[in-house]
Amino acid sequence: MAIESGAKKLGITGKTMFDRLQKQGLIHNRLFKRYEELHTQSLDWVAEDICETLLNWEAES
């Protein structure tokens, strides 16, 4: 759900979002490691957080 919601915010497909997150290591380092914490937040907050993090990490690489 986080990946699809983030993809909607960025106007891209879920597959593209998944690929970009995977390339940056965010699936493991952000979504899995913070799984319990993220489940205490709204889906909109999680989508915004993952989009912002993705764009920042891509800008740094």
PyMOL commands that set and color helices and strands:
alter all, ss='L'
color gray80, all
select helices_A, chain A and resi 2-10+14-24+26-32+35-38+43-60
alter helices_A, ss='H'
color red, helices_A
deselect
rebuild
show_as cartoon
